[in-house]
Amino acid sequence: MGDYKKHLDIAREKLRSIREAFKEKRFTVVGDLGIKVVEQLIEADAARTNQHFGDHKSRHDYANANFPEEINHAMRRIWFAYGDLGYDGINGKRAEQVMKNLKEVIKFFEERFGEKIG
């Protein structure tokens, strides 16, 4: 699936769902979807140059090579929160950090893509 628009649409759908999950205090879902939103945004960016990745390492390598350190840092915080939220879904503070970092990531990609994501 190397289609920019398709990846962006998937990211938007997952972004709507993560916001609902956070509001409803379904924090393990926040952990899951936070990673998925980030992955779809990376794939959307890569698709603009006809690239596609099938594994996490390739996405991480691409992100490290193509995005500023502060965005990579925000994405890593989302990825690392997944373990905490996956095993301890009652951690609303950790889910809040995911949402905060995701906001920073979304802002970056909106500027990069020149369009609203969510």
N, C-alpha and C positions, 0 to 999 in steps of 0.2 A: 504494500500500500504506500506508494510514493507520491501521493497527491496532496499538495499543500492544502487545498480547500477542505478536503476530507479530514485531514488531521486537525485542522483548525475547528471544524464543526464538532468533532469528537471532543476536543479540549473544552469547547464551550458547553457541551452537554454535561460533561463531567464536572465542570466548574459550577454549573447550576445545582447539580446533585450534591457537591461537597458543601455548598452554602446551606442547603436544606438540612443536610446531616449535622452540620455544626450547630445550627439553630435548634435542632431536635436532640442535641447532646448524644449523638451516635458517633462517639469519638473513634472507634476502630474504623468506621467507614471514612472518617476524615483522613486517617492515616493511609488507607488504601487509595482513596481518590486523589489525595495530594500528589502522590507519586505518579499516578496515571495522567493527571493534568500536565505535569512537568514533562513527562515522556512524550505526550502528544505535541506539546509546543516545540520540543527539540526535533521531533520527526517533521513537523510542519516547516521548521526552519530549514532542515536538511533537504526536504522535498523541493524547496525553491531552486536547488542546484542538482536536482534529480538523484539525490542520495536517499537511502533507506537503511535502517539498522534493525537487526533482529535480536539484539541482546543488550543487556544493561551496560556492559563494559564499553561497547561501541558508542552508546549514547553519552556516557561519561566522558570518553575521550574526545568526542565531537564538541561537547559543551566546554570542556577545558580549553580546547583549541580555538573556539569561536566566540565565547562570551566573556565579558569582564569578570574579574575575580569576585566582586561583590554579588553578582548574580549567581555564579557557581556556588558561592558560600550559602546563599539563600536556598538554592536547590538542594545542596547537601543537607542542610538543616531539615528540609522536608523529608528527604530520603531517610535520614537517621531517626527521625521521629516515628517513622513507621513501626520500627521494632517496639518502641515503648508503647505506642498506642495499640499495636496488635496484641500485645500481651497484657496490657493494663489499660483497657478501654475506658476506665473511669477518669483518666487524667485530662480534665478539661483545660488545664493550664498548658499542657503540651499541645493539645489540639488548637488552642488559641495561637500558639507560636507558629504552627503550620499555616494557619490562616494569614497571619501577619507576613510571613515569608512569601507565601503564595501571592499576596497582594503586590509585593515588590517585584516578583517574577512576572506577573501579569502586566504590570506597568512597563517593564522593560520590553516585553514582546509586543505590546501595543505600539510602542514607539518604533521598534524595529520593523514591524509589519506595516505600520502606517494605518492601522485599523483597530477598532474597538473589539476586545475579546469578551469582556464581561463585566 
